[in-house]
Amino acid sequence: MKNYEIMFIVRPTLGEDEVKKVVNDFKTIITKNDGKVAKEENMGQRELAYEIKNFKSGYYFVFEVEAETDKAIKEFDRLALINNDIVRHLITKIEK
């Protein structure tokens, strides 16, 4: 079992319900591709260190994901890159 940490920032112009929908959609992407979200953390809205895509803040989220293969991680990465609601994301493999 491989462990990953995914941190992503959702754009601040979305409403609370829209932010929840984006997070749930990406959680579904992971589970549909044989991954499991072991832990989910909402870090709230924070200021960015520098402007990204004309945004100065964003909603930060962290997922800890367990997966047998990297299929779920690759699909998350692919869809996060083309989704306009995700400002930035970072995927880190955790060695245990």
C-alpha positions in Angstrom: 0.0 0.0 0.0 1.4 3.4 -1.0 0.6 6.5 1.0 0.3 10.0 -0.5 -0.4 13.5 0.8 -2.3 15.8 -1.5 -2.5 19.5 -0.7 -4.7 21.7 -3.0 -6.0 25.2 -3.0 -9.5 26.0 -4.2 -10.2 29.5 -5.6 -11.6 32.0 -3.1 -14.4 33.3 -5.4 -16.5 30.2 -4.9 -19.3 30.0 -2.3 -19.2 27.6 0.6 -21.4 25.0 -1.1 -19.4 25.2 -4.3 -16.1 24.6 -2.4 -17.7 21.5 -0.7 -18.8 20.2 -4.1 -15.2 20.6 -5.6 -13.7 18.8 -2.6 -16.3 16.0 -2.7 -15.8 15.6 -6.5 -12.1 15.2 -6.1 -12.6 12.8 -3.2 -14.9 10.7 -5.5 -12.2 10.7 -8.2 -9.8 9.1 -5.7 -12.2 6.5 -4.5 -13.4 5.6 -8.0 -9.8 4.9 -9.0 -9.1 2.4 -6.3 -7.8 4.9 -3.7 -8.9 5.6 -0.2 -8.9 9.0 1.5 -7.6 8.1 5.0 -7.7 11.6 6.4 -9.1 14.9 5.2 -8.3 18.3 6.6 -9.9 21.6 5.8 -7.3 24.3 6.6 -9.7 27.2 5.8 -9.1 30.3 3.7 -5.5 31.6 3.8 -3.5 34.3 2.1 -1.1 33.0 -0.6 2.6 33.9 -0.3 2.3 35.3 -3.9 -0.4 35.9 -6.4 -1.4 32.8 -8.4 -3.8 33.1 -11.3 -4.8 36.6 -10.1 -5.9 35.2 -6.6 -4.3 36.4 -3.4 -6.0 33.8 -1.1 -7.6 30.4 -1.4 -9.2 27.5 0.5 -6.6 25.0 1.6 -7.3 21.3 1.8 -5.1 18.3 2.6 -5.9 14.6 1.8 -4.0 11.6 3.0 -4.5 8.9 0.4 -3.8 5.2 0.5 -3.6 3.3 -2.8 -2.3 0.1 -4.2 -1.3 1.7 -7.5 -0.8 5.3 -8.6 -3.9 5.3 -10.8 -5.9 7.4 -8.4 -3.1 9.9 -8.0 -2.5 10.3 -11.7 -6.2 10.9 -12.3 -6.4 13.4 -9.5 -3.3 15.2 -10.9 -4.7 15.2 -14.5 -8.1 16.6 -13.5 -6.7 19.1 -11.0 -4.5 20.6 -13.8 -7.5 21.2 -16.1 -10.0 22.3 -13.4 -10.4 26.0 -13.1 -11.5 25.8 -9.5 -8.2 24.3 -8.3 -5.6 27.1 -8.1 -2.6 24.9 -7.2 -2.0 21.4 -6.0 0.9 19.3 -4.7 1.2 15.5 -4.4 3.8 14.0 -2.1 4.5 10.3 -1.6 4.9 9.4 2.0 7.5 6.8 2.9 6.5 4.8 6.0 
